[in-house]
Amino acid sequence: MSIWWSLHLRREAASVPLARRLLLGTMETAGVDPDVSYDLSVALSEACANAVEHGGGSVPGAFSGAYRVTAYLDGEMCRIEVTDSGPGFTADRPPRPPALPVATDDAENGRGLYLIRELADHVHIANKPGRGGAVVSFDKLLKWRKDPSPMAV
């Protein structure tokens, strides 16, 4: 089975659960194991929250107040990409290496990229070529429910 979708979302906190619910619904319909669906939905929520918080304003125009989420379920793999139009990662604010702790125990933020790296199989974090902005993409090998229910119509 092959499914893909793309959303153009406003940089508002309310957009994060919308993207998460769409991903969870897609995976449930496709018969993906709930544990895998949950891991990917948490990773997606973190990537979207980063785009909402850090991803705006560097380029004037319609996309500056928005970000894009694209998800591909193709065969045994799910790939998710979140693209924003913010400043991207700079020399003084690079993406953190996966082995380093990202925040103190009492910090309220700073764990997003670390969580994505822990929950996904492969993660790529880079700046968008040309106009600026960050691209966070990740994928995970899918497992299927042991007792698949009929697909929703």
N, C-alpha and C positions, 0 to 999 in steps of 0.2 A: 504494500500500500504506500502511496505517495501523497502527502498532503503538504501544502505550504500556504502561508498567509502573511500579510504585511499590514501593519497599523502605523498610521501617522498620528501621534498623540501630542496633546498640549503638555507643556512642562508644568503639570499640576499633580499634587499628591494623589488626587482621585484617579489618575490614569494608571497608577501602578496596579491596584487590584483588578482593574479591567483587563489589562494584559495577562495577568496571572490567571484569572478565571477563564479567559479564552484558551490559554494553553492547557489548563487542566481539563476543560471540556473536550478539546481536540484529542488529547491523549486518552481520556476515558472512552471516547467514541472509537478510537483506533484499537483499544484493548491493551494499552500499555500498563505494566505493573504499577500499582499505586505508589510504591516506594520510589521508583524511578521518576514518576510524574511529580511527586512531592519535591524531590531533590532539584529537578529542573525548574519547578515553579518558584522555589526559594531563590535559586540563582538568578532567574529572570527578574524577580522582585528587587533583588539587590542591584542588578544592572540598570533597571528602570529608575530606582531611587537615586542612583548616581547621576543618571542623565537629568533627572528633575532638579537635583541640587546643584550640579556643576556644569550642566551642558547647554548653556544658552548665551545668546547675546554677542558672540564674536563676529557674526556675519549678519548684516541687515537683510531683512526680507521675511517672507512667510515662514521659512523653516527655523528662524532664530528663536521662536517661542515654542518649538516643538521638537520631538525626537521620533525616531522610527524604530519599530520592533519588527523583525522578520523571523519566522520560525519555519523550519523544514523538517518534516518527518519523512524520511526516505529509506525504505527497507528497514534495516536494523539500527539506523542512526537518527538522532534528532540534533539539529544544528540551530542555534538561536543567535541572532545578531541584534545588538542595540547600538544605534548610531545617533549622536547628538551634534549640535553645531556650536558647542562651547569652545573654550581655548584649547582643549585637548590636553595631552600630557606634555609638560615642558621639562627642561633640564632640572629645574628646582622642584618639580612635582611629577616625577616619573612613576609609572606603576610599580608597586612594591614587588620584590621577588617573593615567590610562593613560600619559601622556608622561614621568612621572618615574621614574628608576631606584629600585628598591625595596630593594636590599641591596648591600653591598660584595661584591667578588669572592670573598672568603673566607668569607662568611656561609653558615651551613648552612640558613637559612630566610629567609623574607621575600620570596619571589618568586612565591608562589601566585597572587595576584590579577593580577599582571602577566602571568604565563604564560597565565592564562585569557583575559585581554583580547587577547593576541597570537594565540591559537589559535582563538578563536571569532569569528564575524562581528558579533554583537551581545551585549553583556553588561549585565545589570542587577543592581546590588548594593544592597540596602536592608535596613531593619529590618522584621521581621514586625509587622504591625499588632496592637495589643492586648497579647498576653501576652509579648512580647519575643522575641528571637532574631533571627538574620540569615537572609536569603534571597539566595542567589547563583543567578541564572539566566542561561543563555547559549544561543545557538543558532548553527547553522551550516548553510549551504546544502549539500545533499548532492550528491555526484557518484557515479556508478555504475561498477562494475567493467566493463572493456572486454570481458572474457570471463566472463560470469556462469556460475558452476557451478550445478548443480541445488540447490534449497533442501533443507536437511537436514530429515528427517522425524522 
